[in-house]
Amino acid sequence: FGYSGDKFKAFGATFEFTNVERKDLYNIAQFYYAKEGFTNPQEFIDCWKSIHPRSGYLSVQKVWFHEFKKV
């Protein structure tokens, strides 16, 4: 959790949130799957379903999307 400009430490490094906003899962699956570490939208969807077995993947569901950079 955080806001744009907030910094946090992980893996021995410091990172800064550059963008924090609500996006629907469809948008993330279609346009941000590579930034999430997947090779195509379906890989993202399958992973989402596996880590959210109760709610599954609902394309219209709004989630918090965080972008960050190492500083």
Predicted model as a PDB file, atoms N, CA, C, CB and O in Angstrom, pLDDT in the B-factor column:
MODEL        1                                                                  
ATOM      1  N   PHE A   1       0.838  -1.184   0.000  1.00 84.00           N  
ATOM      2  CA  PHE A   1       0.000   0.000   0.000  1.00 84.00           C  
ATOM      3  C   PHE A   1       0.879   1.242   0.000  1.00 84.00           C  
ATOM      4  CB  PHE A   1      -0.951   0.001   1.212  1.00 84.00           C  
ATOM      5  O   PHE A   1       1.941   1.249   0.621  1.00 84.00           O  
ATOM      6  N   GLY A   2       0.452   2.274  -0.680  1.00 92.00           N  
ATOM      7  CA  GLY A   2       1.204   3.508  -0.697  1.00 92.00           C  
ATOM      8  C   GLY A   2       0.638   4.484  -1.712  1.00 92.00           C  
ATOM      9  O   GLY A   2      -0.315   4.183  -2.430  1.00 92.00           O  
ATOM     10  N   TYR A   3       1.238   5.642  -1.755  1.00 95.00           N  
ATOM     11  CA  TYR A   3       0.836   6.712  -2.658  1.00 95.00           C  
ATOM     12  C   TYR A   3       2.021   7.086  -3.539  1.00 95.00           C  
ATOM     13  CB  TYR A   3       0.320   7.947  -1.869  1.00 95.00           C  
ATOM     14  O   TYR A   3       3.170   6.814  -3.191  1.00 95.00           O  
ATOM     15  N   SER A   4       1.739   7.710  -4.679  1.00 96.00           N  
ATOM     16  CA  SER A   4       2.812   8.178  -5.546  1.00 96.00           C  
ATOM     17  C   SER A   4       3.779   9.033  -4.742  1.00 96.00           C  
ATOM     18  CB  SER A   4       2.247   8.974  -6.744  1.00 96.00           C  
ATOM     19  O   SER A   4       3.369   9.930  -4.005  1.00 96.00           O  
ATOM     20  N   GLY A   5       5.067   8.745  -4.891  1.00 97.00           N  
ATOM     21  CA  GLY A   5       6.097   9.469  -4.162  1.00 97.00           C  
ATOM     22  C   GLY A   5       6.563   8.762  -2.903  1.00 97.00           C  
ATOM     23  O   GLY A   5       7.665   9.024  -2.420  1.00 97.00           O  
ATOM     24  N   ASP A   6       5.736   7.859  -2.357  1.00 98.00           N  
ATOM     25  CA  ASP A   6       6.147   7.090  -1.177  1.00 98.00           C  
ATOM     26  C   ASP A   6       7.303   6.169  -1.530  1.00 98.00           C  
ATOM     27  CB  ASP A   6       4.964   6.273  -0.613  1.00 98.00           C  
ATOM     28  O   ASP A   6       7.393   5.672  -2.653  1.00 98.00           O  
ATOM     29  N   LYS A   7       8.174   5.947  -0.576  1.00 98.00           N  
ATOM     30  CA  LYS A   7       9.317   5.050  -0.766  1.00 98.00           C  
ATOM     31  C   LYS A   7       9.162   3.854   0.161  1.00 98.00           C  
ATOM     32  CB  LYS A   7      10.669   5.788  -0.498  1.00 98.00           C  
ATOM     33  O   LYS A   7       8.555   3.945   1.228  1.00 98.00           O  
ATOM     34  N   PHE A   8       9.729   2.724  -0.274  1.00 97.00           N  
ATOM     35  CA  PHE A   8       9.720   1.522   0.556  1.00 97.00           C  
ATOM     36  C   PHE A   8      10.971   0.713   0.261  1.00 97.00           C  
ATOM     37  CB  PHE A   8       8.441   0.673   0.307  1.00 97.00           C  
ATOM     38  O   PHE A   8      11.590   0.862  -0.792  1.00 97.00           O  
ATOM     39  N   LYS A   9      11.330  -0.139   1.201  1.00 97.00           N  
ATOM     40  CA  LYS A   9      12.506  -0.990   1.053  1.00 97.00           C  
ATOM     41  C   LYS A   9      12.064  -2.426   0.834  1.00 97.00           C  
ATOM     42  CB  LYS A   9      13.429  -0.884   2.290  1.00 97.00           C  
ATOM     43  O   LYS A   9      11.130  -2.911   1.473  1.00 97.00           O  
ATOM     44  N   ALA A  10      12.759  -3.099  -0.087  1.00 97.00           N  
ATOM     45  CA  ALA A  10      12.511  -4.514  -0.362  1.00 97.00           C  
ATOM     46  C   ALA A  10      13.738  -5.088  -1.047  1.00 97.00           C  
ATOM     47  CB  ALA A  10      11.235  -4.711  -1.241  1.00 97.00           C  
ATOM     48  O   ALA A  10      14.375  -4.418  -1.860  1.00 97.00           O  
ATOM     49  N   PHE A  11      14.065  -6.323  -0.719  1.00 96.00           N  
ATOM     50  CA  PHE A  11      15.182  -7.019  -1.360  1.00 96.00           C  
ATOM     51  C   PHE A  11      16.490  -6.234  -1.264  1.00 96.00           C  
ATOM     52  CB  PHE A  11      14.855  -7.288  -2.816  1.00 96.00           C  
ATOM     53  O   PHE A  11      17.318  -6.291  -2.173  1.00 96.00           O  
ATOM     54  N   GLY A  12      16.675  -5.505  -0.168  1.00 97.00           N  
ATOM     55  CA  GLY A  12      17.902  -4.755   0.048  1.00 97.00           C  
ATOM     56  C   GLY A  12      18.022  -3.477  -0.761  1.00 97.00           C  
ATOM     57  O   GLY A  12      19.113  -2.917  -0.865  1.00 97.00           O  
ATOM     58  N   ALA A  13      16.918  -3.003  -1.340  1.00 98.00           N  
ATOM     59  CA  ALA A  13      16.945  -1.786  -2.156  1.00 98.00           C  
ATOM     60  C   ALA A  13      15.791  -0.878  -1.750  1.00 98.00           C  
ATOM     61  CB  ALA A  13      16.865  -2.128  -3.671  1.00 98.00           C  
ATOM     62  O   ALA A  13      14.870  -1.297  -1.048  1.00 98.00           O  
ATOM     63  N   THR A  14      15.855   0.371  -2.201  1.00 98.00           N  
ATOM     64  CA  THR A  14      14.785   1.327  -1.962  1.00 98.00           C  
ATOM     65  C   THR A  14      14.052   1.573  -3.270  1.00 98.00           C  
ATOM     66  CB  THR A  14      15.336   2.654  -1.375  1.00 98.00           C  
ATOM     67  O   THR A  14      14.667   1.725  -4.325  1.00 98.00           O  
ATOM     68  N   PHE A  15      12.727   1.610  -3.185  1.00 98.00           N  
ATOM     69  CA  PHE A  15      11.866   1.829  -4.344  1.00 98.00           C  
ATOM     70  C   PHE A  15      10.932   2.992  -4.061  1.00 98.00           C  
ATOM     71  CB  PHE A  15      11.061   0.552  -4.692  1.00 98.00           C  
ATOM     72  O   PHE A  15      10.651   3.318  -2.907  1.00 98.00           O  
ATOM     73  N   GLU A  16      10.451   3.618  -5.142  1.00 98.00           N  
ATOM     74  CA  GLU A  16       9.515   4.730  -5.014  1.00 98.00           C  
ATOM     75  C   GLU A  16       8.311   4.475  -5.906  1.00 98.00           C  
ATOM     76  CB  GLU A  16      10.193   6.076  -5.378  1.00 98.00           C  
ATOM     77  O   GLU A  16       8.463   4.132  -7.078  1.00 98.00           O  
ATOM     78  N   PHE A  17       7.108   4.644  -5.349  1.00 97.00           N  
ATOM     79  CA  PHE A  17       5.909   4.535  -6.161  1.00 97.00           C  
ATOM     80  C   PHE A  17       5.860   5.709  -7.128  1.00 97.00           C  
ATOM     81  CB  PHE A  17       4.637   4.492  -5.275  1.00 97.00           C  
ATOM     82  O   PHE A  17       5.977   6.864  -6.719  1.00 97.00           O  
ATOM     83  N   THR A  18       5.685   5.411  -8.416  1.00 97.00           N  
ATOM     84  CA  THR A  18       5.605   6.455  -9.430  1.00 97.00           C  
ATOM     85  C   THR A  18       4.179   6.681  -9.898  1.00 97.00           C  
ATOM     86  CB  THR A  18       6.481   6.104 -10.611  1.00 97.00           C  
ATOM     87  O   THR A  18       3.864   7.733 -10.455  1.00 97.00           O  
ATOM     88  N   ASN A  19       3.316   5.700  -9.676  1.00 96.00           N  
ATOM     89  CA  ASN A  19       1.914   5.807 -10.069  1.00 96.00           C  
ATOM     90  C   ASN A  19       1.100   4.828  -9.239  1.00 96.00           C  
ATOM     91  CB  ASN A  19       1.730   5.533 -11.592  1.00 96.00           C  
ATOM     92  O   ASN A  19       1.448   3.652  -9.131  1.00 96.00           O  
ATOM     93  N   VAL A  20       0.017   5.319  -8.655  1.00 97.00           N  
ATOM     94  CA  VAL A  20      -0.905   4.468  -7.906  1.00 97.00           C  
ATOM     95  C   VAL A  20      -2.306   4.879  -8.327  1.00 97.00           C  
ATOM     96  CB  VAL A  20      -0.699   4.600  -6.336  1.00 97.00           C  
ATOM     97  O   VAL A  20      -2.705   6.029  -8.146  1.00 97.00           O  
ATOM     98  N   GLU A  21      -3.059   3.925  -8.894  1.00 96.00           N  
ATOM     99  CA  GLU A  21      -4.414   4.244  -9.342  1.00 96.00           C  
ATOM    100  C   GLU A  21      -5.273   2.986  -9.410  1.00 96.00           C  
ATOM    101  CB  GLU A  21      -4.378   4.935 -10.711  1.00 96.00           C  
ATOM    102  O   GLU A  21      -4.761   1.867  -9.401  1.00 96.00           O  
ATOM    103  N   ARG A  22      -6.573   3.186  -9.478  1.00 97.00           N  
ATOM    104  CA  ARG A  22      -7.504   2.071  -9.625  1.00 97.00           C  
ATOM    105  C   ARG A  22      -7.644   1.764 -11.108  1.00 97.00           C  
ATOM    106  CB  ARG A  22      -8.894   2.396  -8.984  1.00 97.00           C  
ATOM    107  O   ARG A  22      -7.830   2.661 -11.930  1.00 97.00           O  
ATOM    108  N   LYS A  23      -7.552   0.482 -11.432  1.00 97.00           N  
ATOM    109  CA  LYS A  23      -7.734   0.025 -12.810  1.00 97.00           C  
ATOM    110  C   LYS A  23      -8.576  -1.238 -12.767  1.00 97.00           C  
ATOM    111  CB  LYS A  23      -6.356  -0.232 -13.527  1.00 97.00           C  
ATOM    112  O   LYS A  23      -8.574  -1.963 -11.772  1.00 97.00           O  
ATOM    113  N   ASP A  24      -9.299  -1.499 -13.855  1.00 97.00           N  
ATOM    114  CA  ASP A  24     -10.017  -2.762 -13.900  1.00 97.00           C  
ATOM    115  C   ASP A  24      -9.066  -3.858 -14.383  1.00 97.00           C  
ATOM    116  CB  ASP A  24     -11.265  -2.660 -14.824  1.00 97.00           C  
ATOM    117  O   ASP A  24      -8.085  -3.592 -15.078  1.00 97.00           O  
ATOM    118  N   LEU A  25      -9.378  -5.082 -14.000  1.00 98.00           N  
ATOM    119  CA  LEU A  25      -8.494  -6.203 -14.322  1.00 98.00           C  
ATOM    120  C   LEU A  25      -8.334  -6.404 -15.825  1.00 98.00           C  
ATOM    121  CB  LEU A  25      -9.022  -7.475 -13.693  1.00 98.00           C  
ATOM    122  O   LEU A  25      -7.272  -6.828 -16.281  1.00 98.00           O  
ATOM    123  N   TYR A  26      -9.369  -6.107 -16.595  1.00 98.00           N  
ATOM    124  CA  TYR A  26      -9.256  -6.242 -18.050  1.00 98.00           C  
ATOM    125  C   TYR A  26      -8.133  -5.352 -18.572  1.00 98.00           C  
ATOM    126  CB  TYR A  26     -10.593  -5.882 -18.742  1.00 98.00           C  
ATOM    127  O   TYR A  26      -7.299  -5.798 -19.361  1.00 98.00           O  
ATOM    128  N   ASN A  27      -8.112  -4.114 -18.140  1.00 97.00           N  
ATOM    129  CA  ASN A  27      -7.090  -3.153 -18.559  1.00 97.00           C  
ATOM    130  C   ASN A  27      -5.703  -3.667 -18.207  1.00 97.00           C  
ATOM    131  CB  ASN A  27      -7.332  -1.782 -17.905  1.00 97.00           C  
ATOM    132  O   ASN A  27      -4.790  -3.609 -19.030  1.00 97.00           O  
ATOM    133  N   ILE A  28      -5.542  -4.164 -16.998  1.00 97.00           N  
ATOM    134  CA  ILE A  28      -4.232  -4.672 -16.569  1.00 97.00           C  
ATOM    135  C   ILE A  28      -3.839  -5.884 -17.401  1.00 97.00           C  
ATOM    136  CB  ILE A  28      -4.251  -5.040 -15.066  1.00 97.00           C  
ATOM    137  O   ILE A  28      -2.705  -5.980 -17.872  1.00 97.00           O  
ATOM    138  N   ALA A  29      -4.781  -6.813 -17.581  1.00 98.00           N  
ATOM    139  CA  ALA A  29      -4.481  -8.031 -18.347  1.00 98.00           C  
ATOM    140  C   ALA A  29      -4.088  -7.701 -19.782  1.00 98.00           C  
ATOM    141  CB  ALA A  29      -5.688  -8.977 -18.342  1.00 98.00           C  
ATOM    142  O   ALA A  29      -3.168  -8.313 -20.326  1.00 98.00           O  
ATOM    143  N   GLN A  30      -4.765  -6.756 -20.394  1.00 98.00           N  
ATOM    144  CA  GLN A  30      -4.526  -6.457 -21.807  1.00 98.00           C  
ATOM    145  C   GLN A  30      -3.309  -5.568 -22.063  1.00 98.00           C  
ATOM    146  CB  GLN A  30      -5.736  -5.800 -22.382  1.00 98.00           C  
ATOM    147  O   GLN A  30      -2.615  -5.743 -23.064  1.00 98.00           O  
ATOM    148  N   PHE A  31      -3.049  -4.626 -21.172  1.00 98.00           N  
ATOM    149  CA  PHE A  31      -2.035  -3.609 -21.458  1.00 98.00           C  
ATOM    150  C   PHE A  31      -0.816  -3.619 -20.531  1.00 98.00           C  
ATOM    151  CB  PHE A  31      -2.665  -2.274 -21.394  1.00 98.00           C  
ATOM    152  O   PHE A  31       0.197  -2.991 -20.840  1.00 98.00           O  
ATOM    153  N   TYR A  32      -0.903  -4.323 -19.402  1.00 97.00           N  
ATOM    154  CA  TYR A  32       0.188  -4.304 -18.437  1.00 97.00           C  
ATOM    155  C   TYR A  32       0.722  -5.688 -18.099  1.00 97.00           C  
ATOM    156  CB  TYR A  32      -0.261  -3.631 -17.186  1.00 97.00           C  
ATOM    157  O   TYR A  32       1.550  -5.818 -17.198  1.00 97.00           O  
ATOM    158  N   TYR A  33       0.273  -6.722 -18.796  1.00 97.00           N  
ATOM    159  CA  TYR A  33       0.690  -8.084 -18.473  1.00 97.00           C  
ATOM    160  C   TYR A  33       2.210  -8.238 -18.495  1.00 97.00           C  
ATOM    161  CB  TYR A  33       0.057  -9.067 -19.447  1.00 97.00           C  
ATOM    162  O   TYR A  33       2.763  -8.942 -17.650  1.00 97.00           O  
ATOM    163  N   ALA A  34       2.895  -7.598 -19.440  1.00 97.00           N  
ATOM    164  CA  ALA A  34       4.360  -7.726 -19.524  1.00 97.00           C  
ATOM    165  C   ALA A  34       5.027  -7.084 -18.302  1.00 97.00           C  
ATOM    166  CB  ALA A  34       4.892  -7.071 -20.830  1.00 97.00           C  
ATOM    167  O   ALA A  34       5.985  -7.635 -17.760  1.00 97.00           O  
ATOM    168  N   LYS A  35       4.526  -5.923 -17.866  1.00 93.00           N  
ATOM    169  CA  LYS A  35       5.079  -5.281 -16.666  1.00 93.00           C  
ATOM    170  C   LYS A  35       4.850  -6.137 -15.432  1.00 93.00           C  
ATOM    171  CB  LYS A  35       4.457  -3.895 -16.461  1.00 93.00           C  
ATOM    172  O   LYS A  35       5.597  -6.043 -14.458  1.00 93.00           O  
ATOM    173  N   GLU A  36       3.814  -6.975 -15.471  1.00 93.00           N  
ATOM    174  CA  GLU A  36       3.516  -7.878 -14.367  1.00 93.00           C  
ATOM    175  C   GLU A  36       4.329  -9.165 -14.449  1.00 93.00           C  
ATOM    176  CB  GLU A  36       2.036  -8.204 -14.346  1.00 93.00           C  
ATOM    177  O   GLU A  36       4.258 -10.007 -13.554  1.00 93.00           O  
ATOM    178  N   GLY A  37       5.108  -9.318 -15.533  1.00 95.00           N  
ATOM    179  CA  GLY A  37       5.997 -10.473 -15.655  1.00 95.00           C  
ATOM    180  C   GLY A  37       5.460 -11.623 -16.488  1.00 95.00           C  
ATOM    181  O   GLY A  37       5.990 -12.732 -16.421  1.00 95.00           O  
ATOM    182  N   PHE A  38       4.417 -11.380 -17.272  1.00 98.00           N  
ATOM    183  CA  PHE A  38       3.820 -12.439 -18.079  1.00 98.00           C  
ATOM    184  C   PHE A  38       4.079 -12.201 -19.559  1.00 98.00           C  
ATOM    185  CB  PHE A  38       2.317 -12.532 -17.815  1.00 98.00           C  
ATOM    186  O   PHE A  38       4.380 -11.081 -19.970  1.00 98.00           O  
ATOM    187  N   THR A  39       3.962 -13.260 -20.361  1.00 98.00           N  
ATOM    188  CA  THR A  39       4.220 -13.140 -21.798  1.00 98.00           C  
ATOM    189  C   THR A  39       2.966 -12.858 -22.607  1.00 98.00           C  
ATOM    190  CB  THR A  39       4.866 -14.395 -22.308  1.00 98.00           C  
ATOM    191  O   THR A  39       3.055 -12.500 -23.782  1.00 98.00           O  
ATOM    192  N   ASN A  40       1.789 -13.016 -21.989  1.00 98.00           N  
ATOM    193  CA  ASN A  40       0.542 -12.720 -22.690  1.00 98.00           C  
ATOM    194  C   ASN A  40      -0.573 -12.504 -21.659  1.00 98.00           C  
ATOM    195  CB  ASN A  40       0.171 -13.872 -23.681  1.00 98.00           C  
ATOM    196  O   ASN A  40      -0.415 -12.861 -20.492  1.00 98.00           O  
ATOM    197  N   PRO A  41      -1.686 -11.926 -22.086  1.00 98.00           N  
ATOM    198  CA  PRO A  41      -2.779 -11.648 -21.156  1.00 98.00           C  
ATOM    199  C   PRO A  41      -3.322 -12.902 -20.452  1.00 98.00           C  
ATOM    200  CB  PRO A  41      -3.899 -10.967 -21.895  1.00 98.00           C  
ATOM    201  O   PRO A  41      -3.657 -12.846 -19.269  1.00 98.00           O  
ATOM    202  N   GLN A  42      -3.409 -14.012 -21.160  1.00 98.00           N  
ATOM    203  CA  GLN A  42      -3.980 -15.213 -20.551  1.00 98.00           C  
ATOM    204  C   GLN A  42      -3.126 -15.721 -19.388  1.00 98.00           C  
ATOM    205  CB  GLN A  42      -4.132 -16.312 -21.600  1.00 98.00           C  
ATOM    206  O   GLN A  42      -3.670 -16.222 -18.404  1.00 98.00           O  
ATOM    207  N   GLU A  43      -1.813 -15.601 -19.481  1.00 98.00           N  
ATOM    208  CA  GLU A  43      -0.946 -15.993 -18.359  1.00 98.00           C  
ATOM    209  C   GLU A  43      -1.268 -15.164 -17.120  1.00 98.00           C  
ATOM    210  CB  GLU A  43       0.546 -15.826 -18.738  1.00 98.00           C  
ATOM    211  O   GLU A  43      -1.332 -15.698 -16.013  1.00 98.00           O  
ATOM    212  N   PHE A  44      -1.470 -13.860 -17.306  1.00 98.00           N  
ATOM    213  CA  PHE A  44      -1.840 -13.001 -16.188  1.00 98.00           C  
ATOM    214  C   PHE A  44      -3.170 -13.452 -15.591  1.00 98.00           C  
ATOM    215  CB  PHE A  44      -1.925 -11.531 -16.639  1.00 98.00           C  
ATOM    216  O   PHE A  44      -3.293 -13.586 -14.373  1.00 98.00           O  
ATOM    217  N   ILE A  45      -4.162 -13.687 -16.443  1.00 98.00           N  
ATOM    218  CA  ILE A  45      -5.494 -14.105 -15.987  1.00 98.00           C  
ATOM    219  C   ILE A  45      -5.413 -15.419 -15.225  1.00 98.00           C  
ATOM    220  CB  ILE A  45      -6.458 -14.244 -17.178  1.00 98.00           C  
ATOM    221  O   ILE A  45      -6.014 -15.549 -14.158  1.00 98.00           O  
ATOM    222  N   ASP A  46      -4.681 -16.396 -15.754  1.00 98.00           N  
ATOM    223  CA  ASP A  46      -4.546 -17.697 -15.093  1.00 98.00           C  
ATOM    224  C   ASP A  46      -3.884 -17.557 -13.725  1.00 98.00           C  
ATOM    225  CB  ASP A  46      -3.736 -18.659 -15.971  1.00 98.00           C  
ATOM    226  O   ASP A  46      -4.303 -18.201 -12.763  1.00 98.00           O  
ATOM    227  N   CYS A  47      -2.864 -16.727 -13.636  1.00 98.00           N  
ATOM    228  CA  CYS A  47      -2.191 -16.503 -12.353  1.00 98.00           C  
ATOM    229  C   CYS A  47      -3.146 -15.825 -11.382  1.00 98.00           C  
ATOM    230  CB  CYS A  47      -0.912 -15.648 -12.540  1.00 98.00           C  
ATOM    231  O   CYS A  47      -3.227 -16.215 -10.217  1.00 98.00           O  
ATOM    232  N   TRP A  48      -3.867 -14.816 -11.849  1.00 98.00           N  
ATOM    233  CA  TRP A  48      -4.817 -14.114 -10.979  1.00 98.00           C  
ATOM    234  C   TRP A  48      -5.830 -15.096 -10.406  1.00 98.00           C  
ATOM    235  CB  TRP A  48      -5.541 -12.987 -11.752  1.00 98.00           C  
ATOM    236  O   TRP A  48      -6.127 -15.068  -9.211  1.00 98.00           O  
ATOM    237  N   LYS A  49      -6.358 -15.964 -11.266  1.00 98.00           N  
ATOM    238  CA  LYS A  49      -7.333 -16.963 -10.815  1.00 98.00           C  
ATOM    239  C   LYS A  49      -6.723 -17.895  -9.770  1.00 98.00           C  
ATOM    240  CB  LYS A  49      -7.852 -17.779 -12.008  1.00 98.00           C  
ATOM    241  O   LYS A  49      -7.402 -18.282  -8.819  1.00 98.00           O  
ATOM    242  N   SER A  50      -5.461 -18.255  -9.934  1.00 98.00           N  
ATOM    243  CA  SER A  50      -4.838 -19.200  -9.008  1.00 98.00           C  
ATOM    244  C   SER A  50      -4.576 -18.574  -7.630  1.00 98.00           C  
ATOM    245  CB  SER A  50      -3.530 -19.716  -9.598  1.00 98.00           C  
ATOM    246  O   SER A  50      -4.617 -19.279  -6.622  1.00 98.00           O  
ATOM    247  N   ILE A  51      -4.312 -17.278  -7.574  1.00 97.00           N  
ATOM    248  CA  ILE A  51      -4.053 -16.650  -6.277  1.00 97.00           C  
ATOM    249  C   ILE A  51      -5.311 -16.020  -5.671  1.00 97.00           C  
ATOM    250  CB  ILE A  51      -2.973 -15.592  -6.423  1.00 97.00           C  
ATOM    251  O   ILE A  51      -5.290 -15.556  -4.531  1.00 97.00           O  
ATOM    252  N   HIS A  52      -6.409 -16.008  -6.442  1.00 97.00           N  
ATOM    253  CA  HIS A  52      -7.706 -15.512  -5.953  1.00 97.00           C  
ATOM    254  C   HIS A  52      -8.782 -16.554  -6.277  1.00 97.00           C  
ATOM    255  CB  HIS A  52      -8.063 -14.116  -6.597  1.00 97.00           C  
ATOM    256  O   HIS A  52      -9.698 -16.277  -7.050  1.00 97.00           O  
ATOM    257  N   PRO A  53      -8.672 -17.758  -5.685  1.00 95.00           N  
ATOM    258  CA  PRO A  53      -9.584 -18.844  -6.079  1.00 95.00           C  
ATOM    259  C   PRO A  53     -11.054 -18.582  -5.752  1.00 95.00           C  
ATOM    260  CB  PRO A  53      -9.161 -20.114  -5.410  1.00 95.00           C  
ATOM    261  O   PRO A  53     -11.934 -19.087  -6.449  1.00 95.00           O  
ATOM    262  N   ARG A  54     -11.334 -17.815  -4.726  1.00 95.00           N  
ATOM    263  CA  ARG A  54     -12.742 -17.556  -4.391  1.00 95.00           C  
ATOM    264  C   ARG A  54     -13.400 -16.574  -5.344  1.00 95.00           C  
ATOM    265  CB  ARG A  54     -12.851 -17.029  -2.978  1.00 95.00           C  
ATOM    266  O   ARG A  54     -14.480 -16.836  -5.874  1.00 95.00           O  
ATOM    267  N   SER A  55     -12.745 -15.447  -5.558  1.00 94.00           N  
ATOM    268  CA  SER A  55     -13.351 -14.411  -6.409  1.00 94.00           C  
ATOM    269  C   SER A  55     -13.034 -14.616  -7.883  1.00 94.00           C  
ATOM    270  CB  SER A  55     -12.875 -13.035  -5.976  1.00 94.00           C  
ATOM    271  O   SER A  55     -13.788 -14.166  -8.746  1.00 94.00           O  
ATOM    272  N   GLY A  56     -11.925 -15.291  -8.180  1.00 96.00           N  
ATOM    273  CA  GLY A  56     -11.562 -15.521  -9.581  1.00 96.00           C  
ATOM    274  C   GLY A  56     -11.174 -14.236 -10.292  1.00 96.00           C  
ATOM    275  O   GLY A  56     -10.804 -13.241  -9.669  1.00 96.00           O  
ATOM    276  N   TYR A  57     -11.269 -14.285 -11.595  1.00 97.00           N  
ATOM    277  CA  TYR A  57     -10.939 -13.131 -12.441  1.00 97.00           C  
ATOM    278  C   TYR A  57     -12.234 -12.540 -12.972  1.00 97.00           C  
ATOM    279  CB  TYR A  57      -9.987 -13.535 -13.619  1.00 97.00           C  
ATOM    280  O   TYR A  57     -12.952 -13.190 -13.731  1.00 97.00           O  
ATOM    281  N   LEU A  58     -12.529 -11.329 -12.582  1.00 97.00           N  
ATOM    282  CA  LEU A  58     -13.677 -10.595 -13.108  1.00 97.00           C  
ATOM    283  C   LEU A  58     -13.123  -9.379 -13.833  1.00 97.00           C  
ATOM    284  CB  LEU A  58     -14.690 -10.181 -11.964  1.00 97.00           C  
ATOM    285  O   LEU A  58     -12.561  -8.481 -13.206  1.00 97.00           O  
ATOM    286  N   SER A  59     -13.279  -9.346 -15.140  1.00 97.00           N  
ATOM    287  CA  SER A  59     -12.636  -8.302 -15.941  1.00 97.00           C  
ATOM    288  C   SER A  59     -13.000  -6.892 -15.508  1.00 97.00           C  
ATOM    289  CB  SER A  59     -12.996  -8.478 -17.380  1.00 97.00           C  
ATOM    290  O   SER A  59     -12.201  -5.974 -15.690  1.00 97.00           O  
ATOM    291  N   VAL A  60     -14.180  -6.692 -14.940  1.00 98.00           N  
ATOM    292  CA  VAL A  60     -14.607  -5.344 -14.540  1.00 98.00           C  
ATOM    293  C   VAL A  60     -14.205  -4.992 -13.116  1.00 98.00           C  
ATOM    294  CB  VAL A  60     -16.103  -5.216 -14.679  1.00 98.00           C  
ATOM    295  O   VAL A  60     -14.417  -3.861 -12.678  1.00 98.00           O  
ATOM    296  N   GLN A  61     -13.624  -5.949 -12.380  1.00 97.00           N  
ATOM    297  CA  GLN A  61     -13.229  -5.677 -10.995  1.00 97.00           C  
ATOM    298  C   GLN A  61     -12.129  -4.618 -10.956  1.00 97.00           C  
ATOM    299  CB  GLN A  61     -12.751  -6.975 -10.299  1.00 97.00           C  
ATOM    300  O   GLN A  61     -11.132  -4.715 -11.671  1.00 97.00           O  
ATOM    301  N   LYS A  62     -12.325  -3.610 -10.112  1.00 97.00           N  
ATOM    302  CA  LYS A  62     -11.331  -2.550  -9.930  1.00 97.00           C  
ATOM    303  C   LYS A  62     -10.351  -2.974  -8.837  1.00 97.00           C  
ATOM    304  CB  LYS A  62     -12.017  -1.190  -9.566  1.00 97.00           C  
ATOM    305  O   LYS A  62     -10.756  -3.440  -7.772  1.00 97.00           O  
ATOM    306  N   VAL A  63      -9.067  -2.808  -9.114  1.00 96.00           N  
ATOM    307  CA  VAL A  63      -8.012  -3.125  -8.149  1.00 96.00           C  
ATOM    308  C   VAL A  63      -7.016  -1.975  -8.130  1.00 96.00           C  
ATOM    309  CB  VAL A  63      -7.301  -4.476  -8.504  1.00 96.00           C  
ATOM    310  O   VAL A  63      -6.972  -1.156  -9.048  1.00 96.00           O  
ATOM    311  N   TRP A  64      -6.217  -1.927  -7.068  1.00 96.00           N  
ATOM    312  CA  TRP A  64      -5.163  -0.912  -6.995  1.00 96.00           C  
ATOM    313  C   TRP A  64      -3.978  -1.371  -7.833  1.00 96.00           C  
ATOM    314  CB  TRP A  64      -4.729  -0.653  -5.518  1.00 96.00           C  
ATOM    315  O   TRP A  64      -3.507  -2.500  -7.697  1.00 96.00           O  
ATOM    316  N   PHE A  65      -3.509  -0.497  -8.688  1.00 96.00           N  
ATOM    317  CA  PHE A  65      -2.372  -0.769  -9.577  1.00 96.00           C  
ATOM    318  C   PHE A  65      -1.235   0.146  -9.148  1.00 96.00           C  
ATOM    319  CB  PHE A  65      -2.748  -0.545 -11.100  1.00 96.00           C  
ATOM    320  O   PHE A  65      -1.380   1.368  -9.153  1.00 96.00           O  
ATOM    321  N   HIS A  66      -0.095  -0.450  -8.775  1.00 95.00           N  
ATOM    322  CA  HIS A  66       1.060   0.303  -8.291  1.00 95.00           C  
ATOM    323  C   HIS A  66       2.219   0.154  -9.265  1.00 95.00           C  
ATOM    324  CB  HIS A  66       1.475  -0.171  -6.880  1.00 95.00           C  
ATOM    325  O   HIS A  66       2.598  -0.966  -9.608  1.00 95.00           O  
ATOM    326  N   GLU A  67       2.773   1.250  -9.705  1.00 96.00           N  
ATOM    327  CA  GLU A  67       4.002   1.225 -10.492  1.00 96.00           C  
ATOM    328  C   GLU A  67       5.090   1.855  -9.623  1.00 96.00           C  
ATOM    329  CB  GLU A  67       3.835   1.990 -11.876  1.00 96.00           C  
ATOM    330  O   GLU A  67       4.829   2.794  -8.871  1.00 96.00           O  
ATOM    331  N   PHE A  68       6.301   1.332  -9.735  1.00 96.00           N  
ATOM    332  CA  PHE A  68       7.388   1.845  -8.906  1.00 96.00           C  
ATOM    333  C   PHE A  68       8.713   1.683  -9.621  1.00 96.00           C  
ATOM    334  CB  PHE A  68       7.425   1.130  -7.550  1.00 96.00           C  
ATOM    335  O   PHE A  68       8.831   0.950 -10.603  1.00 96.00           O  
ATOM    336  N   LYS A  69       9.717   2.396  -9.098  1.00 96.00           N  
ATOM    337  CA  LYS A  69      11.066   2.319  -9.672  1.00 96.00           C  
ATOM    338  C   LYS A  69      12.066   2.199  -8.528  1.00 96.00           C  
ATOM    339  CB  LYS A  69      11.382   3.573 -10.567  1.00 96.00           C  
ATOM    340  O   LYS A  69      11.805   2.612  -7.398  1.00 96.00           O  
ATOM    341  N   LYS A  70      13.197   1.632  -8.850  1.00 97.00           N  
ATOM    342  CA  LYS A  70      14.295   1.535  -7.875  1.00 97.00           C  
ATOM    343  C   LYS A  70      14.985   2.885  -7.799  1.00 97.00           C  
ATOM    344  CB  LYS A  70      15.318   0.407  -8.266  1.00 97.00           C  
ATOM    345  O   LYS A  70      15.278   3.501  -8.824  1.00 97.00           O  
ATOM    346  N   VAL A  71      15.244   3.343  -6.577  1.00 97.00           N  
ATOM    347  CA  VAL A  71      15.920   4.649  -6.412  1.00 97.00           C  
ATOM    348  C   VAL A  71      17.219   4.476  -5.642  1.00 97.00           C  
ATOM    349  CB  VAL A  71      14.998   5.664  -5.678  1.00 97.00           C  
ATOM    350  O   VAL A  71      17.929   5.453  -5.402  1.00 97.00           O  
TER     351      VAL A  71                                                      
ENDMDL                                                                          
END                                                                             
